[in-house]
């Protein structure tokens, strides 16, 4: 085995699998997850529009406001927003500190990009951990209008935190390889 291939295999941590192949697999996984989140977000927005439309129709046409529609709309907003946030981290669609980095020397820029992605990763991990804790603490309570657990309000933030961690790892690997993370829809 050539020395470069042996180093790539050792870097991957798996016998016989080059680091580039493992990184490519991970990137494809993250892209699929992000696309899935976007499709769920689209369906969530459609469901949100339907719930709000039904609420308006019930209020002004039937003169009987469906109480569940508002609660469902609020819950859907949480899901759509949190999934969109995670995809925004992956596709670098968020407002970032990188705008000042274009003026920095290459070495400083690279170190700062590592720091930024590491901090985003830590934030995602803290968000996931704490939202799982919150969901567990209120799981026995019920949302009276939807007849589901109150914990479902914290599930999207926990899932988003896990996705943010995965997508931040993808960015750190891309930085280490000297590549860019391609947007999910490219």
WOMOQUI-V387933 format. One record per residue. RES is the residue in one letter. NEAR is the number of other ideal C-beta (glycine too) atoms within 12 Angstrom. D_FIRST is the distance of its C-alpha to the first C-alpha in Angstrom with 2 decimals. Layout:
RES,NEAR,D_FIRST
RES,NEAR,D_FIRST
This chain:
X,12,0.00
X,9,3.84
X,9,6.48
X,13,8.33
X,17,6.45
X,15,6.23
X,14,9.81
X,22,10.83
X,21,10.08
X,18,12.00
X,20,14.61
X,23,15.26
X,13,15.99
X,15,14.85
X,11,12.12
X,15,10.13
X,19,12.32
X,24,11.52
X,24,14.39
X,23,15.78
X,18,16.34
X,23,17.99
X,30,20.09
X,21,21.08
X,19,22.20
X,26,24.15
X,30,25.78
X,18,26.88
X,22,28.30
X,36,30.20
X,26,31.49
X,20,32.80
X,31,34.41
X,37,36.05
X,24,37.33
X,21,38.67
X,37,40.44
X,27,41.94
X,20,43.23
X,27,44.67
X,30,46.25
X,21,47.86
X,18,49.24
X,27,50.38
X,22,52.28
X,16,53.93
X,22,54.93
X,26,56.19
X,20,58.33
X,19,59.70
X,29,60.58
X,24,62.32
X,19,64.09
X,24,65.35
X,26,66.53
X,18,68.46
X,17,69.87
X,19,70.97
X,17,72.56
X,12,74.42
X,13,75.08
X,13,75.32
X,9,76.67
X,13,74.44
X,19,71.30
X,24,68.41
X,20,67.29
X,21,63.85
X,28,62.91
X,24,62.79
X,26,60.70
X,30,58.27
X,28,58.06
X,24,57.31
X,30,54.59
X,32,53.03
X,24,53.10
X,28,51.04
X,32,48.41
X,30,48.22
X,24,48.13
X,34,45.47
X,39,43.11
X,30,43.77
X,30,43.08
X,43,39.61
X,37,38.82
X,26,40.33
X,40,37.88
X,43,34.90
X,29,36.33
X,27,37.65
X,19,41.13
X,23,42.67
X,9,44.52
X,21,42.10
X,18,42.16
X,21,39.78
X,14,42.82
X,13,43.29
X,20,39.66
X,14,39.85
X,11,42.01
X,16,39.68
X,11,37.21
X,13,33.57
X,11,32.49
X,15,35.46
X,20,35.04
X,20,31.47
X,16,32.53
X,24,35.57
X,31,33.68
X,22,31.47
X,22,34.75
X,27,36.49
X,34,33.86
X,20,33.69
X,22,37.50
X,35,37.62
X,28,35.17
X,20,37.46
X,25,40.47
X,34,39.04
X,24,38.24
X,20,41.75
X,30,43.32
X,30,41.63
X,21,42.49
X,18,46.08
X,29,46.79
X,24,45.65
X,18,48.02
X,24,50.80
X,26,50.34
X,18,50.58
X,16,53.64
X,20,55.62
X,19,54.33
X,10,57.63
X,19,59.67
X,16,60.36
X,21,60.81
X,13,64.36
X,20,64.20
X,23,60.89
X,14,61.11
X,19,57.51
X,21,56.08
X,23,56.30
X,24,52.66
X,28,51.56
X,29,52.45
X,30,49.60
X,27,46.90
X,35,45.99
X,32,45.47
X,32,43.28
X,31,41.14
X,38,41.06
X,35,39.92
X,30,36.96
X,40,36.06
X,41,36.47
X,32,33.99
X,33,31.41
X,41,32.07
X,36,31.99
X,30,28.54
X,40,27.53
X,38,29.10
X,28,27.42
X,30,23.93
X,27,24.98
X,25,26.23
X,18,23.03
X,22,21.12
X,12,23.97
X,16,25.21
X,17,28.52
X,32,29.50
X,20,31.08
X,19,34.53
X,32,34.96
X,15,37.15
X,12,35.18
